[in-house]
Amino acid sequence: MAKDELSEYRLVGTRPLRPDGLDKVTGRARYGADISMPGMLWGAVVRSPHAHARIVRIDASKAEALPGVKAVVTRADFPEGLTGENWNLQENTMAGERALYDGHAVAAVAATSALRAQEAARLIEVEYEVLPHVIDVDDAIRPDAPVIREGAADATVPEGSPPNVARYIEFGHGDPEAGFSAADLVRERSYKTEATHQGYIEPHACLGQLGADGKGEMWVCTQGQWFIRQMCSAVLGLEAAQLRVTPSEIGGGFGGKTTIFMEPLSLALSRKAGGRPVKIVMTRSEVLRATGPTASASMDVKIGMTKDGMITAADAEFRMQGGAFPGAPVDMALYCAFAPYKLPAAKHVGYDVLANRPKCAAYRAPGSPMGAFAVESLIDEMCRELGLDPLEVRLKNAVKEGDRASYGPTFGSIGLIETLEAVKSHPNLAQPLGPNQGRGIASGYWFNHSGETSVSLAISEDGTVQVSVGTPDIGGSRASIALMTAETLGIAYEDVRVNVVETGALGVNEPTHGSRATFASGKAAVTAARQAIAEMCRRAAADWGIDAEAVEWANGAAQPAGPNAGKFPPMGIEEIAAKMGSTGGPISGHHESVPEGVGASFGCHVVDVEVDPETGRTTILRYLVVQDAGRAIHPAYVEGQFQGGAAQGIGWALNEAYIYGQDGRLQNAVFLDYRVPVASDLPMIETEIVEVPNPGHPFGVRGVGETGITPPLPAIANAIEAAAGVRMRSLPMSPPRVLAAIKAAREG
Amino acid sequence: MVMVNLWSSLSRFTGGETAVEVEAATVAGLLDGLKAAYPGLAPILDAGVSVVIDGEVATGRHASVADAGEVFLMQRMKGG
């Protein structure tokens, strides 16, 4: 029986049409670049062509003399004295003394047309003194590497560390050496993953307006309008409440739109141009050169295993570069790397390293895919050496509720074992494989996140309901929040409209990140709906002349709670709404909190590949995602998240990489050369939703958006070894690399 | 007293200890207590950490640790 038919709910678990569907298929939806205003100027950004250079002089006189040019800004137009991450954001927005990577903004110009702005940008003369640069993480951590920034190390970094180490972390438990001694097989391997971009279809775009009085507005494509407000305010020295930020529809974010890039530039240009609004739309090249990819990683992993597949100890050292600023997700990578396993002993060491590359941004389960690539690859290799079934070994070592996580705390309710059992019984595992074909399996984990959340709900005069949320809808959250609200109120899904609102309409909301929107905004919407229900019961009770406690809510109507409450016909939401003006005024609900009860999500992927021994090309034949969703509110969207994560992971595994020349310049800054998977590269990605309800959510929701990108990297590496007999420990596993490995294996 | 499990590289600020006791009823009290007892931790705690109480990330400074069975200090959690 299909999962949907088993649902105990009226609406939760069904698959209604998405509320934004018509707008998107008709082109009516307004994305960042679709916003225009009367009197608007266009902005263009001058970017460093050098990976590392001192900015000797900027001369904008020729640009300023060009008709139609209304403003030029450099770092001199930004306030001084910022510290910590605010300084990092400002420095990344506009270079100060040095350009720190190819594509780093050094000046910006606003003019009356996009072409004129671009022309003016070309006329801005920047004199550079080129400095030594470093790109690769293993080069950057060398003691003699070019120093990106003196004093960048925070208090976690021990004295005597290499100069580009910005953060250091070490944690663990038990006695790893004793664990390795108890093992029948101990293996230690090194792995590397490349930085990859989130690859959202919609480039960054914004329209900013800022007056001399410090009051401003911004329309922007973002995952978090309050983050944009806070960061722009900090970088420009504004009062946050004076800046009103409205999010557009969003064509993908995946973590990359949780921070600022050119948004402060549009505001700074606007202020200098007398308050005229300034629109900036990035090209794809700008997106790839100057907006956050994820980090690249170099990792050493050691695991001990008994001959029957029990893991006795684990040791990992991860080095990650996240560009010219601290922030590589090495801590998250280490936390997640061994999370699916119950480990008697473990040691984790991590270095966050600076390099001359763009400031990394969050990318779907930041860090977890890299850690999984290393750990899940080594476990597969050891299973192969010991002649063990990799799925059985994963089951044998799987964590469950009450177990200590590899990173310390005790797990609450989790569904890893249920997920692995679902994989075990899936028909894909029985599919026969032909020559040059192989099957790979890997697990993945993401914590999920809560965060500041504020939601308002209002009953309309006709009994329909509007819900205002602060989390932009990047994966179907409007539909899922409408379903949960309608389920709670006992009304139709179509009678609820969920609006993503601007910063002036609600309290602070964290972005849609950390797989939190359906969990956190959904939980808040349910609480707000319950408040409205309580008020509607009170209004009905007043009409009936009975105590409010004697009224209950069922099927979208107030009803006497029992025979002793009196005999009154149900009073529906439409009737209560129609007369609310004369029974006490508007009826609404509101909830704000940092919701407790986040539920973590485990997943397991199985991939069948065929490797062409003549070209090294890997074809994905079959792909299965199994993941614990807690409760799938709108299963189609959950499946979409599973598929999207897998597709991005496949790209990361097989093709995507930043390619830098010896000069430190990015050589593949367009999608023709930066190869994301397209539909013809992929089979239909099959999904199976496991539901181990999260006790911390009224409907059992766990975030599902991020875990799915974690297993593909190792699952495909494991499948390639099964198909071609070569173990790939460095990404991407592109045809030339796989072919070289095959040739090397043939030559012995 | 609450036993707080630290990540091990913080032990250089706590005389080699990876688990330390502080007198605290809330997360705020716990963090203040740690800073008072081990001043070297202050910049790290001020930069932002996650306090995990009985397996769940505390959602605020007022969260109670009085009856906590297990408290871990972790790097600040975030997501994409």
HADDOCK unambig.tbl for C-alpha pairs under 7 A between the chains (distance, minus, plus):
assign (segid A and resid 155 and name CA) (segid B and resid 43 and name CA) 6.59 0.50 0.50
assign (segid A and resid 155 and name CA) (segid B and resid 44 and name CA) 6.37 0.50 0.50
assign (segid A and resid 169 and name CA) (segid B and resid 9 and name CA) 5.95 0.50 0.50
assign (segid A and resid 170 and name CA) (segid B and resid 7 and name CA) 6.28 0.50 0.50
assign (segid A and resid 170 and name CA) (segid B and resid 8 and name CA) 5.49 0.50 0.50
assign (segid A and resid 170 and name CA) (segid B and resid 9 and name CA) 4.85 0.50 0.50
assign (segid A and resid 171 and name CA) (segid B and resid 7 and name CA) 4.73 0.50 0.50
assign (segid A and resid 171 and name CA) (segid B and resid 8 and name CA) 4.59 0.50 0.50
assign (segid A and resid 171 and name CA) (segid B and resid 9 and name CA) 6.55 0.50 0.50
assign (segid A and resid 172 and name CA) (segid B and resid 8 and name CA) 6.87 0.50 0.50
assign (segid A and resid 254 and name CA) (segid B and resid 80 and name CA) 5.74 0.50 0.50
assign (segid A and resid 255 and name CA) (segid B and resid 80 and name CA) 3.70 0.50 0.50
assign (segid A and resid 331 and name CA) (segid B and resid 75 and name CA) 6.83 0.50 0.50
assign (segid A and resid 362 and name CA) (segid B and resid 79 and name CA) 6.58 0.50 0.50
assign (segid A and resid 362 and name CA) (segid B and resid 80 and name CA) 4.84 0.50 0.50
assign (segid A and resid 363 and name CA) (segid B and resid 80 and name CA) 4.96 0.50 0.50
assign (segid A and resid 364 and name CA) (segid B and resid 79 and name CA) 6.88 0.50 0.50
assign (segid A and resid 364 and name CA) (segid B and resid 80 and name CA) 4.41 0.50 0.50
assign (segid A and resid 365 and name CA) (segid B and resid 79 and name CA) 5.86 0.50 0.50
assign (segid A and resid 365 and name CA) (segid B and resid 80 and name CA) 5.74 0.50 0.50
assign (segid A and resid 366 and name CA) (segid B and resid 79 and name CA) 6.21 0.50 0.50
assign (segid A and resid 366 and name CA) (segid B and resid 80 and name CA) 6.21 0.50 0.50
assign (segid A and resid 409 and name CA) (segid B and resid 54 and name CA) 6.91 0.50 0.50
assign (segid A and resid 409 and name CA) (segid B and resid 55 and name CA) 5.12 0.50 0.50
assign (segid A and resid 409 and name CA) (segid B and resid 72 and name CA) 6.35 0.50 0.50
assign (segid A and resid 410 and name CA) (segid B and resid 54 and name CA) 6.53 0.50 0.50
assign (segid A and resid 410 and name CA) (segid B and resid 55 and name CA) 4.91 0.50 0.50
assign (segid A and resid 411 and name CA) (segid B and resid 55 and name CA) 5.57 0.50 0.50
assign (segid A and resid 412 and name CA) (segid B and resid 55 and name CA) 6.15 0.50 0.50
assign (segid A and resid 449 and name CA) (segid B and resid 78 and name CA) 6.60 0.50 0.50
assign (segid A and resid 449 and name CA) (segid B and resid 79 and name CA) 6.77 0.50 0.50
assign (segid A and resid 513 and name CA) (segid B and resid 79 and name CA) 5.40 0.50 0.50
assign (segid A and resid 513 and name CA) (segid B and resid 80 and name CA) 4.70 0.50 0.50
assign (segid A and resid 514 and name CA) (segid B and resid 78 and name CA) 6.06 0.50 0.50
assign (segid A and resid 514 and name CA) (segid B and resid 79 and name CA) 3.65 0.50 0.50
assign (segid A and resid 514 and name CA) (segid B and resid 80 and name CA) 5.11 0.50 0.50
assign (segid A and resid 594 and name CA) (segid B and resid 59 and name CA) 5.66 0.50 0.50
assign (segid A and resid 595 and name CA) (segid B and resid 59 and name CA) 6.99 0.50 0.50
assign (segid A and resid 596 and name CA) (segid B and resid 59 and name CA) 6.37 0.50 0.50
